[in-house]
Amino acid sequence: MKEVAAIDEVLVQLGQMVLKLSNPHVTKRDDERRALVRSVNHFSACAARSEDPRVRELDATLSETIKPRLRLVVSR
């Protein structure tokens, strides 16, 4: 049981690091954005088996960060 708790703690720390990288001011270029999407997808794969609510919350938050950003376009 200790191993599962330790893995969950590592996942929380990893998720927090990826969340910091999801800031648009940090991931500006296309290649950085693609790397972020890969990181979020890897995190989601690892988090899928976790029952820790912190990991689940980070997974949901990170999944929201990689959704396409909508832009308001005004035409005349």
Backbone as CSV, one residue per row, in Angstrom:
resi,resn,N_x,N_y,N_z,CA_x,CA_y,CA_z,C_x,C_y,C_z
1,MET,0.810,-1.199,0.000,0.000,0.000,0.000,0.859,1.272,0.000
2,LYS,2.026,1.183,0.661,2.925,2.333,0.692,3.394,2.688,-0.711
3,GLU,3.611,1.658,-1.537,4.084,1.899,-2.895,3.065,2.684,-3.704
4,VAL,1.789,2.345,-3.532,0.725,3.037,-4.267,0.657,4.493,-3.834
5,ALA,0.764,4.743,-2.539,0.736,6.119,-2.033,1.935,6.906,-2.552
6,ALA,3.090,6.243,-2.628,4.288,6.924,-3.130,4.132,7.247,-4.613
7,ILE,3.574,6.322,-5.371,3.362,6.575,-6.799,2.366,7.707,-6.994
8,ASP,1.305,7.722,-6.193,0.336,8.810,-6.290,0.981,10.151,-5.976
9,GLU,1.868,10.179,-4.999,2.554,11.423,-4.640,3.444,11.895,-5.781
10,VAL,4.134,10.972,-6.429,4.975,11.321,-7.575,4.097,11.838,-8.719
11,LEU,2.943,11.210,-8.923,2.024,11.668,-9.974,1.519,13.079,-9.690
12,VAL,1.246,13.380,-8.436,0.794,14.729,-8.076,1.893,15.738,-8.390
13,GLN,3.120,15.420,-8.021,4.239,16.332,-8.296,4.453,16.502,-9.795
14,LEU,4.391,15.403,-10.522,4.549,15.464,-11.976,3.427,16.291,-12.609
15,GLY,2.202,16.057,-12.170,1.061,16.808,-12.698,1.185,18.300,-12.444
16,GLN,1.694,18.667,-11.282,1.882,20.080,-10.968,2.944,20.708,-11.869
17,MET,3.990,19.944,-12.186,5.019,20.462,-13.096,4.458,20.656,-14.502
18,VAL,3.697,19.681,-14.972,3.105,19.785,-16.307,2.105,20.938,-16.338
19,LEU,1.375,21.135,-15.247,0.420,22.239,-15.179,1.131,23.585,-15.297
20,LYS,2.290,23.712,-14.693,3.071,24.946,-14.831,3.480,25.165,-16.282
21,LEU,3.830,24.082,-16.960,4.235,24.188,-18.359,3.058,24.493,-19.276
22,SER,1.854,24.265,-18.814,0.678,24.503,-19.662,0.319,25.976,-19.772
23,ASN,0.981,26.818,-19.024,0.749,28.248,-19.098,1.094,28.739,-20.509
24,PRO,0.183,29.480,-21.162,0.447,29.954,-22.523,1.694,30.823,-22.646
25,HIS,2.125,31.435,-21.555,3.339,32.250,-21.593,4.593,31.380,-21.610
26,VAL,4.438,30.130,-21.217,5.579,29.211,-21.192,5.651,28.420,-22.491
27,THR,4.527,27.909,-22.941,4.491,27.107,-24.173,3.953,27.970,-25.303
28,LYS,4.849,28.717,-25.911,4.455,29.674,-26.952,4.549,29.086,-28.350
29,ARG,5.565,28.300,-28.605,5.793,27.786,-29.954,5.005,26.502,-30.199
30,ASP,4.838,26.168,-31.462,4.091,24.969,-31.832,4.751,23.697,-31.318
31,ASP,6.068,23.616,-31.401,6.749,22.408,-30.930,6.620,22.258,-29.412
32,GLU,6.603,23.368,-28.693,6.399,23.323,-27.249,4.979,22.856,-26.928
33,ARG,4.044,23.320,-27.711,2.646,22.931,-27.515,2.463,21.431,-27.786
34,ARG,3.096,20.918,-28.832,3.012,19.479,-29.130,3.636,18.662,-27.995
35,ALA,4.743,19.138,-27.457,5.383,18.449,-26.336,4.476,18.460,-25.106
36,LEU,3.792,19.571,-24.884,2.852,19.653,-23.771,1.725,18.640,-23.945
37,VAL,1.177,18.546,-25.137,0.093,17.592,-25.397,0.577,16.166,-25.136
38,ARG,1.784,15.843,-25.559,2.339,14.505,-25.292,2.479,14.271,-23.790
39,SER,2.962,15.278,-23.070,3.133,15.148,-21.618,1.792,14.939,-20.923
40,VAL,0.792,15.691,-21.332,-0.539,15.547,-20.735,-1.107,14.166,-21.037
41,ASN,-0.922,13.696,-22.254,-1.426,12.368,-22.608,-0.712,11.271,-21.820
42,HIS,0.590,11.400,-21.631,1.329,10.429,-20.819,0.852,10.476,-19.368
43,PHE,0.650,11.677,-18.854,0.175,11.806,-17.485,-1.198,11.155,-17.347
44,SER,-2.078,11.388,-18.307,-3.416,10.809,-18.256,-3.369,9.286,-18.258
45,ALA,-2.460,8.733,-19.037,-2.322,7.273,-19.076,-1.883,6.734,-17.713
46,CYS,-0.970,7.427,-17.061,-0.517,7.001,-15.735,-1.589,7.238,-14.672
47,ALA,-2.322,8.323,-14.806,-3.331,8.690,-13.810,-4.591,7.838,-13.905
48,ALA,-4.774,7.149,-15.015,-6.004,6.384,-15.225,-6.221,5.316,-14.156
49,ARG,-5.162,4.798,-13.610,-5.291,3.730,-12.601,-5.271,4.247,-11.170
50,SER,-5.026,5.520,-11.008,-4.949,6.091,-9.663,-6.343,6.369,-9.121
51,GLU,-6.482,6.155,-7.836,-7.744,6.484,-7.166,-7.606,7.729,-6.294
52,ASP,-6.430,8.326,-6.304,-6.174,9.527,-5.511,-6.938,10.694,-6.124
53,PRO,-7.776,11.384,-5.335,-8.565,12.497,-5.883,-7.700,13.646,-6.408
54,ARG,-6.525,13.834,-5.842,-5.633,14.894,-6.335,-5.149,14.582,-7.738
55,VAL,-4.839,13.319,-7.987,-4.380,12.906,-9.312,-5.512,13.045,-10.316
56,ARG,-6.707,12.639,-9.911,-7.877,12.748,-10.799,-8.178,14.202,-11.149
57,GLU,-8.075,15.072,-10.150,-8.333,16.501,-10.388,-7.288,17.092,-11.329
58,LEU,-6.027,16.755,-11.115,-4.964,17.233,-12.011,-5.174,16.711,-13.425
59,ASP,-5.592,15.466,-13.539,-5.841,14.883,-14.861,-6.928,15.675,-15.594
60,ALA,-8.006,15.980,-14.898,-9.096,16.743,-15.519,-8.640,18.156,-15.887
61,THR,-7.893,18.791,-15.003,-7.402,20.146,-15.256,-6.453,20.164,-16.453
62,LEU,-5.540,19.206,-16.495,-4.584,19.152,-17.593,-5.270,18.852,-18.920
63,SER,-6.273,18.000,-18.896,-7.007,17.698,-20.127,-7.675,18.951,-20.687
64,GLU,-8.124,19.822,-19.810,-8.746,21.079,-20.246,-7.712,22.012,-20.884
65,THR,-6.473,21.940,-20.428,-5.454,22.871,-20.935,-5.061,22.583,-22.376
66,ILE,-5.274,21.362,-22.845,-4.840,21.046,-24.213,-5.972,21.133,-25.225
67,LYS,-7.158,21.483,-24.749,-8.246,21.674,-25.706,-7.960,22.918,-26.530
68,PRO,-8.367,22.916,-27.785,-8.088,24.082,-28.636,-8.681,25.354,-28.037
69,ARG,-7.929,26.402,-28.156,-8.405,27.700,-27.671,-9.319,28.311,-28.718
70,LEU,-10.437,28.789,-28.276,-11.365,29.440,-29.183,-10.986,30.909,-29.323
71,ARG,-11.120,31.412,-30.522,-10.804,32.817,-30.771,-12.046,33.506,-31.300
72,LEU,-12.238,34.704,-30.869,-13.346,35.513,-31.355,-12.878,36.230,-32.608
73,VAL,-13.596,36.015,-33.687,-13.253,36.643,-34.957,-14.382,37.586,-35.326
74,VAL,-14.011,38.810,-35.580,-14.990,39.819,-35.948,-14.820,40.113,-37.431
75,SER,-15.902,40.012,-38.145,-15.811,40.343,-39.578,-16.753,41.524,-39.853
76,ARG,-16.423,42.254,-40.871,-17.236,43.428,-41.215,-17.917,43.210,-42.522
